């Protein structure tokens, strides 16, 4: 946990945005894999962590605006719990650590909310994503499933706070990046022909757990980097393949890192792979240089797209004018996703609260229709304290190329005849994490090699 005063201040700042009512925060439960007592690893809800700081399951908290207090609802360990898990820090002790002095049994939550409703106090709550909490909201507030309507006011208030990372949060994020950097270096050094993808993934997991951290999301470790979220890791890799490694770790306090590097399985890229990697690296540096307060991230995305298109025109995959190609979205044949997203307590920070609130504004809403642009999670102007990823890429997806080719789509900009000879390339992505500052940006954590000669030097070092 952070210091008690941090959680008190966070709740106080949130409360100040409301004049009345209750702010209800539901913690997560332990979800069973195949029977009740065999559960997935527990992960607390990130907004609950942000304001309450307690990682235990089956908790709820109410910030009572008029009473000026926070009430924690949960149960102390029973003797049966102690028999199976041993005596642990009590819930009362955990509450004291985060400045909560009012603690009640979980069963009292329903009565507490019923009393508030009878007194016409509004109950604000965030969008539930666990099925358990959807059912719980129905019971607590006597709602049908289609009557669950999260509070836009609470969503916007939470987003405005969590969007701006405090100094202590940056420290945690730097820790997560530092471990991820060493984890990625290990992957580059150890990868060699004849291995399987899962061997690299397993080694990274072992490394991160030795640092008392865990993966912040299921890692993407694949020779098929053209599959954007590819979690299949059974392929045997050979010389001539590229390996895309998109992986990060999470600190004990829940803060995430998210890094990607693409590198040759053998000692070197082949000439075409080098050319394509150079194009992605140029787009990456182009986007990185644009990071600054008051700059719309969507504009940075489009500038990176133009850099990609310029490079693809030079090597013959595309043709025509790069700016026109991007304006017509022809580049999205090669770059189907967005340039980046917010990062913090979630690897896609606050995605559960809705991209329209986290990554966009009412004045400049998200484009949900245009291929490529609709996958851009962040588009609004950047602010000091935002933490974002930058991750351009080139993805050669044979099925998509075949579909567009059959439709003769964007034939003014795409050289289908030449492209059809190179459908086995895969995908290339480069990604780092940044905090926006008054002066522009600061790249979080240690430097992770990204220049071709730097990657070759790591490959030459090798490791067993």
Secondary structure, 3 states (H helix, E strand, C coil): CCCHHHHHHHHHHHHCCCCCCEEEEECCCCCEEEECCEECCCCCCHHHHHHHCCCCCCCEEEEECCCCEEEEECCCCCHHHHHHHCCCCCHHHHHHHCCCCEEECCCHHHHHHHHHHHCCCCEEECCCCCHHHHHHHHHHHCCCHHHCCCCHHHHHHHHHHHCCCCHHHHHHHHHHHHHHHHHHHHHHHHCCCCCEHHHHHHHHHHHHHHCCCEECCCCEEECCCCCCCCCCCCCECCCCCEEEEEECEECCCCCECCEEEEEECCCCCCHHHHHHHHHHHHHHHHHHHHCCCCCEHHHHHHHHHHHHHHHHHHHCCECCCHHHHHHCCHHHHCCCCCCCCECCCCCCCCHHHCHHHHCCCCCCCCCCCCCCHHHCCCCCECCCCCEEEECCEEECCHHHHHHHHHHCCCCCCECHHHHCCCCCCCEEECEEEEEEECCEEEECCCCCCCCHHHHHHHHHHCCC
